[in-house]
Amino acid sequence: MSSPFSFILRHTDGCARLGEFHTPHGTVETPAFMPVGTQGAVKATRHADLEALDAQIILGNTYHLFLRPGDELIARRGGLHRFIGWTRPILTDSGGYQVFSLAERRVISEEGAQFRSHLDGSLHMLTPERAVDIQARLGSDIAMVFDECLAFPAERAAVAHSMERSVRWARRCRERLDQLRNGRVNGVTITNPGQAQFGIVQGGVVQELRLASAAATVNIGFEGYAIGGLSVGEPTQLMYSVVADTARVLPHDQPRYLMGTGTPEDLVECVARGIDMFDCVMPTRNARNGQLFTSEGRVNIKNARYAEDDRPLDEACGCYTCRTHSRAYLRHLYMAGEMTSGALNTLHNLSFYLDTMRKIRDAISLRTFEKFRQEFLRAASRLSSDQ
Amino acid sequence: MSSPFSFILRHTDGCARLGEFHTPHGTVETPAFMPVGTQGAVKATRHADLEALDAQIILGNTYHLFLRPGDELIARRGGLHRFIGWTRPILTDSGGYQVFSLAERRVISEEGAQFRSHLDGSLHMLTPERAVDIQARLGSDIAMVFDECLAFPAERAAVAHSMERSVRWARRCRERLDQLRNGRVNGVTITNPGQAQFGIVQGGVVQELRLASAAATVNIGFEGYAIGGLSVGEPTQLMYSVVADTARVLPHDQPRYLMGTGTPEDLVECVARGIDMFDCVMPTRNARNGQLFTSEGRVNIKNARYAEDDRPLDEACGCYTCRTHSRAYLRHLYMAGEMTSGALNTLHNLSFYLDTMRKIRDAISLRTFEKFRQEFLRAASRLSSDQ
């Protein structure tokens, strides 16, 4: 049994790629941005909003869902899609990143990661096999391999050691998935038999290690490949350069996913370097903190200068927030601590991100991506002082 | 100059009344429930939701808006409707209730109420004239007179003294509004020249004082009459009895508004006693606390029994929440502290309240209100143990 996952590369414009991938829950056009739905909900939104904004896929966090409400409970509900009432594709991460960033008292060994829950201190063990089983119960359309995540900066030897372990873990993940697909594992309810699995390239900012990781990961063989371990504090230009060098050696006919990135400018710049998929908490988290992305740059809505500003947040935006409300009202809601502030701001920021992805796809399709890119970066820099 | 406000009583069924009132921002069918939009937003909702749920009027709180963002700022935006982007009718309270329940270090005199802001401790004075001026700047369709609010229980002498002061304050409010309407006050921007003003009947639970207050308030003459000072801790049956006795002596051809009430059962029971308008934070506040109203009674969604309950919250409800999600998911969102929990729960509770009002109006129209009332109360009691 193999996955029905498939990727079609329709068109390129320079290194930028226009394509689509097919999953058991539908098709996703690429380049794609995946809103982050950590606990089975994209914060401060409704599924119907995401659909109306043309979010074609969302991301769920294995670490959070494993701890609460639990992958077995979700499997009994028929999987994550049915549990949360979302009918389009879902990608789940492996839990690795959260174990390394959120969990307490981690003990890492070749076997896996032992840690205590950030919620109640309870003791847990995540291994490559366990991460695969959990995601099989969740039934996401794309599962990620369990990898080790290092902080930046790290010594080259530590990066090499960690990258090599991640490759070994990736192999164990693939073997476990094959066993699951072949019905050779008991006690794991597979809620989405068509689930695909992506490998993750590690290696920090060391080109040689990135290339070695890419080669070894591609050698194992996955339905797609992610670039992990970036956007962790390294300089932006260095990140872009690692992305370009890594994307170049990944299979042309499979999707490339840059994990946890980034600003709108990052999306445009990394599409220009051959990336097909993104996820990031920035549009949703920043929205709740009053930081808004507009066609003319960033707006910090708590700034006093907006107190009597009757204009919409973004004249060029057609989202509900911009159609209905003024900057003055949005500032009032933020200052008054109204929950509606987070919801309206999130709606706008996600609209901006998803609209940007649509414009990127249109530009690649018309072979005008480079022109779009220059204009986008120029406009985005205009309000950059409003931080 | 007088108000274009008008009330038409279409139909009665026992003491229950079917009618409508007309305001500069449109018509409201009665009996009506007004969702509470304290700070210019009904918490955890969007205006478009409220419109889709058939909320024909919302309530704004003068005390909160006066302190933040300020009535003068709102007047410069063109009034509360334009500031918040809500095009349907708005009723504002006078700020009295909040001065007595929220503000710090109150000093009450015949002149008015001096108090410190609960936000920053700043010193303010609200008088009947000031409360009228602020509401003129806000430009609500219905303004309320400034009244004194006593806690329950209170000595009869204190109730009498307070009721008499409220009558004197009501007279000053009406005189101030007449001066504003006749252009005899400088420095107050009137953002809604068609604003109506309602008087408020006080008198605690003492029938004689209620009757005296009603007679004196009606004698001043307002576009409508509210019953204040109830739902402050008195027994429910006593509240119903005061409502019945007071409604009976109010003008037949003007709307009657019971302030700050109540449960769904209270709405039905007080419509049965001649009330046309209600407001209450219960559907919105309880929603955020996980307490949900359904056609079979109350559901406390954090209850462990819902952890694996795949049924919708209310089988009989057609709201987005009930169409899209299970009890299990709603419980998960609540337990996980997701903002979406408050939003989805609020949508349902408001849907339930506004749907109940529609059913009440239909039943009065069909002269089957008494039958509806009996069935409603029977169904509501079914899950009453789920607290």
Interface residues (C-beta under 8 A of the other chain):
Chain A: Q39 G40 A41 V42 K43 A44 T45 R46 H47 A48 H64 R68 P69 L73 R76 R77 F83 I84 G85 R288 A307 E308 D310 Y320 T324 H325 S326 A328 Y329 H332 L333 M335 A336 E338 M339 T340 G342 A343 L344
Chain B: Q39 G40 A41 V42 K43 A44 T45 R46 H47 A48 H64 R68 P69 L73 R76 R77 F83 I84 G85 R288 A307 E308 D310 Y320 T324 H325 S326 A328 Y329 H332 L333 M335 A336 E338 M339 T340 G342 A343 L344
